[in-house]
Amino acid sequence: MEENSIHVIGAGLAGCEAAWQAAGLGVRVVLHEMKPKKKTAAHRSDSFAELVCSNSLRSADVTNASGLLKEEMRRMGSLIMEACDSSRVAAGGALAVDRVKFSEYITNKIKSNPLICVEEEEVRRIPDDVIAVVATGPLTSEPLSEDIAHRLGDGLYFFDAAAPIVSFDSIDMTKAFFASRYGKGDADYINCPMNSEEYARFYRALVDAEEAPLHDADKDLKIKVFEGCMPVEVMAKRGEDTLRFGPMKPVGITNPKTGETYYAVVQLRRENDDGTMYNLVGFQTHLKFPEQKRVFGMIPGLENAEFLRYGVMHRNTFLNSPKYLSQDYSMRDDERIFFAGQMTGVEGYIESAASGFSAGINAALRVKKKEGVVFPRTMMIGAMAHYVSSGGENDFQPMNANFGIIASLEHKVKGGKRARYAAYAERALAECDKVRAVLDELRREAVDLNS
Ligand SMILES: Cc1cc2nc3c(=O)[nH]c(=O)nc-3n(C[C@H](O)[C@H](O)[C@H](O)COP(=O)(O)OP(=O)(O)OC[C@H]3O[C@@H](n4cnc5c(N)ncnc54)[C@H](O)[C@@H]3O)c2cc1C
């Protein structure tokens, strides 16, 4: 076994965070990434930690589970949160980033860390005799997927979709207008409003539109979609009004010029700092590209929209983690192998980074033969780890951060859901400060030892 070094496979959200955290504890890291030589169907750029679909990392509010997870990560010294804060774009109550700046920030930090050595190569099997963090994501390349499936004897999957992006210049702003729901933030969203006749026409076209065929390898699989990233056409087929309670919800949106409210509204969120690109919020789709142009072109304001990227759908593979993983994300029957990221059944950018945080710290402590850090279930990062390692293995499903998985409060809180969530957040952040003190001490020891 190599002394004082670990291998991290995959420089995505989880892999970069894992590598950074391990290096922060004075451990050498070999980070293997198959880009730019080979790319998955969803990855485009050569940089690390690429955001493949939305540029939003969801809520920034600590009384929201995702917001709380971010604040915990920020306080504990997360690289991904540092990158978020340095590349943030305006998005009301959400944390959205300029995806190019975000990835560049992380790539530069990783490449200039003297303890991290980057190997640009595809890893085809789980390495022997080293401590490794496998963080190759939902689109892990075929040979490695096969090796993992062979080793575990089973695998799970679902389908995930991405939303289209259009150019700002091509949006007809005489029909669309800037505003935020309930006036939150600085009118950051572009809103395309519809009356009931326009909605009925659009709805019919959407449910009748032609879907793209699946890749050959995916054809035999029954389509199971993740509820949080469901294609808009699949959601529409659930009922005529479903979209009006989902991505086309009109409540809280008022035209600032006329004071009008609408039957349905499509919102577009800024993609980059310059505001030259916008994505259709909640419009992840699996329609054929010409159908996307035709049907989404029926949205008022998007009649002549230039599609900079069309929506796509991909298979997403994940492990039956409760069967195989411990709470520190290492394998129960082989403690030198850790998994991290979306492939462990955490769902989402920040959740993936959080599992990488935990796996990176614990892989580093393992190589140093020190006791691991188990994040308590009263923190959102610990609640995610607990869910992944002990959720029901017979019907395990990927999960976003949510307050349903955090440890219950010891006392009753009056004032409803909001007050309860605030109490969860207060308890979690108090706990987080204690864990941060432990991590800071470990980091200090590492610096003293290396100097
Ligand atoms: C189409 C699509 C849309 C999505 N949309 C969203 C969204 O809008 N919001 C959201 O929160 N999440 C979304 N997700 C989920 C998203 O993938 C995760 O949130 C996040 O990117 C997972 O991080 P990760 O580090 O686990 O994997 P990734 O970020 O995918 O990183 C994995 C890395 O491993 C590399 N790699 C793969 N195989 C190998 C190999 N054999 N050897 C070496 N390197 C390898 C890849 O090139 C990649 O860089 C989407 C996923 C897909 C597929």
The ligand as a MOL file (V3000), in Angstrom:
LIG
                    3D

  0  0  0     0  0            999 V3000
M  V30 BEGIN CTAB
M  V30 COUNTS 53 58 0 0 0
M  V30 BEGIN ATOM
M  V30 1 C -28.1910 14.8380 -17.8100 0
M  V30 2 C -28.0290 15.1550 -16.3590 0
M  V30 3 C -28.5960 16.2990 -15.8400 0
M  V30 4 C -28.4400 16.6230 -14.4830 0
M  V30 5 N -28.9670 17.7650 -13.9880 0
M  V30 6 C -28.7530 18.1270 -12.6960 0
M  V30 7 C -29.2200 19.3800 -12.1870 0
M  V30 8 O -29.8040 20.1720 -12.9170 0
M  V30 9 N -28.9960 19.6800 -10.8980 0
M  V30 10 C -28.3280 18.8200 -10.0680 0
M  V30 11 O -28.1350 19.1630 -8.8760 0
M  V30 12 N -27.8530 17.6490 -10.5110 0
M  V30 13 C -28.0640 17.2770 -11.8140 0
M  V30 14 N -27.5930 16.0750 -12.2860 0
M  V30 15 C -26.9490 15.1990 -11.3840 0
M  V30 16 C -25.4720 15.5220 -11.4420 0
M  V30 17 O -24.8190 14.5830 -12.2210 0
M  V30 18 C -24.8910 15.5390 -10.0650 0
M  V30 19 O -25.5920 16.4140 -9.2610 0
M  V30 20 C -23.4080 15.8550 -10.0130 0
M  V30 21 O -22.7900 16.2660 -11.1830 0
M  V30 22 C -22.7990 14.5890 -9.5590 0
M  V30 23 O -21.5000 14.8240 -9.1720 0
M  V30 24 P -20.4630 13.6450 -9.2090 0
M  V30 25 O -19.1840 14.2040 -8.7370 0
M  V30 26 O -21.0170 12.4600 -8.5430 0
M  V30 27 O -20.3650 13.2540 -10.7620 0
M  V30 28 P -19.8840 14.1610 -12.0370 0
M  V30 29 O -20.0060 15.6000 -11.6880 0
M  V30 30 O -20.6010 13.6000 -13.1740 0
M  V30 31 O -18.3400 13.8200 -12.1020 0
M  V30 32 C -17.8530 12.5650 -12.4910 0
M  V30 33 C -16.5160 12.7490 -13.1930 0
M  V30 34 O -15.9300 11.4590 -13.3880 0
M  V30 35 C -15.3780 11.3730 -14.6950 0
M  V30 36 N -15.3340 9.9530 -15.0560 0
M  V30 37 C -16.3630 9.1220 -15.3680 0
M  V30 38 N -15.9100 7.8630 -15.5640 0
M  V30 39 C -14.5500 7.9010 -15.3680 0
M  V30 40 C -13.5230 6.9230 -15.4210 0
M  V30 41 N -13.7950 5.6460 -15.6710 0
M  V30 42 N -12.2450 7.3060 -15.1910 0
M  V30 43 C -11.9470 8.6050 -14.9150 0
M  V30 44 N -12.8900 9.5830 -14.8580 0
M  V30 45 C -14.1790 9.2250 -15.0630 0
M  V30 46 C -16.3170 12.2310 -15.5280 0
M  V30 47 O -15.6680 12.6840 -16.7050 0
M  V30 48 C -16.6630 13.3790 -14.5680 0
M  V30 49 O -15.7620 14.4500 -14.6790 0
M  V30 50 C -27.7250 15.7390 -13.6320 0
M  V30 51 C -27.1450 14.5810 -14.1650 0
M  V30 52 C -27.2920 14.2920 -15.5210 0
M  V30 53 C -26.6600 13.0490 -16.0460 0
M  V30 END ATOM
M  V30 BEGIN BOND
M  V30 1 1 1 2
M  V30 2 1 2 3
M  V30 3 2 2 52
M  V30 4 2 3 4
M  V30 5 1 4 5
M  V30 6 1 4 50
M  V30 7 2 5 6
M  V30 8 1 6 7
M  V30 9 1 6 13
M  V30 10 2 7 8
M  V30 11 1 7 9
M  V30 12 1 9 10
M  V30 13 2 10 11
M  V30 14 1 10 12
M  V30 15 2 12 13
M  V30 16 1 13 14
M  V30 17 1 14 15
M  V30 18 1 14 50
M  V30 19 1 15 16
M  V30 20 1 16 17
M  V30 21 1 16 18
M  V30 22 1 18 19
M  V30 23 1 18 20
M  V30 24 1 20 21
M  V30 25 1 20 22
M  V30 26 1 22 23
M  V30 27 1 23 24
M  V30 28 2 24 25
M  V30 29 1 24 26
M  V30 30 1 24 27
M  V30 31 1 27 28
M  V30 32 2 28 29
M  V30 33 1 28 30
M  V30 34 1 28 31
M  V30 35 1 31 32
M  V30 36 1 32 33
M  V30 37 1 33 34
M  V30 38 1 33 48
M  V30 39 1 34 35
M  V30 40 1 35 36
M  V30 41 1 35 46
M  V30 42 1 36 37
M  V30 43 1 36 45
M  V30 44 2 37 38
M  V30 45 1 38 39
M  V30 46 1 39 40
M  V30 47 2 39 45
M  V30 48 1 40 41
M  V30 49 2 40 42
M  V30 50 1 42 43
M  V30 51 2 43 44
M  V30 52 1 44 45
M  V30 53 1 46 47
M  V30 54 1 46 48
M  V30 55 1 48 49
M  V30 56 2 50 51
M  V30 57 1 51 52
M  V30 58 1 52 53
M  V30 END BOND
M  V30 END CTAB
M  END
